[in-house]
């Protein structure tokens, strides 16, 4: 069968089941869950896959699930992903208990991922391809609730705070050759963006340790940990002109605890921050400077500071070959070329960046929503564009990659030079996982 015929069969299968695809996205939207708590969401994704007569392994990394589409022929393994977790935004009109809401569009990702799988299964095209497709519902993309995740790690339930990091660590991507997923974005009058790059980051938990005393009658007997933290923040600001413009550094600390009671000199003050940059070298350089600024704040008032560094995410690296295939398939399903943006610069971070250092990867942005991500303005405004366009485009891209003995996928794999292998990646992550007590 010709490739064009296979693609038409996939498109028809998705068109015939578009309401089912949109409905599962709506259903997931109705029960938002935060990272490593996505048990209902995992079950919904797993049930959808089981209804396609696929075998599913659930709770692969606390939550999350995996399934495999086999072609029956040897060939590369293409992984398609969707993220399970929500964010918190208490001011959003659809937020649930605790402020949880899918204001990042991960329910859309899951709908699109499941739609692509449905198209491949119900069309029967896998029998005409070479290789297999791994489907991963991935937990915990949002790097939040650090204390909860620290507890899970203490209990031995996970090693890494990011879901894709954990799946790499557990070996769920060991046999994967190419990975793909998409993300929703307010595109204005455009429909899609291919070839984005992003920042990576290192997470920080900071504890300033002073000495309590009566704030009114004996402040001179205390050591003010809040002053140490405030000085540290000013020190961080003083570093900003030392960051290279090309590194796109972003540092944004917050104080999560400013003391205990107002009439006692604060002796226990907590901060959290990300240290973001476009390159690994930029991440390490800026992280060193931030640590220096924190220590200087403590030293100025005679306090101590405990700096916990947490391996965050790596910058997204793009694959021009995969981006071009995806773009052509967008045009193939009717998206005009002038509605597709090529290249995008994002100073936020995605844990998909870690995967892009290990294998050829693609992470396009698709429209269909309005409002900024993670805000009360986030809203799905075009379900056809949000869910169905990426479902079709990802499925058609997989057809391209695995058609005719998967020669196109093999070419991309052969041309790819990974930035690090799994062993090097895990060593890098371990080196970022540190606790330092600076006593002045």
Secondary structure, 3 states (H helix, E strand, C coil): CCHHHHHHHHHHHHHHCHHHHHHHHHHHHCCCCCCCCCHHHHHHHHHHHHCCCCCEEECCCCCCEEEEEECCCCCCEEEEEEECCCEECCCCCCCCHHHEECCCCHHHHHHHHHHHHHHHHHHCHHHHCCCEEEEEEECCCCCCCHHHHHHHHHCCCCCCCCHHHHHHHHCCCCCCCEEEEEEECCCCCCCEEEEEEECEEEEEEEEEECECCECCCCHHHCECHHHHHHHHHHHHHHHHHHCCHHHCCEECCEEEECCCCCCECCCEEEEEEEEEECCHHHHHHHHHHHHHHHHHHHHHHCCEEEEEEEECCCCCCCCHHHHHHHHHHHHHCCCCHHHEEEEEEECCCCCHHHHHCCCEEEEEEECCEECCCCCCCCEECCHHHHHHHHHHHHHHHHHHHHHHHHHHHHHHHHHCCCCCCHHHHHHHHHHHCEEEEECC
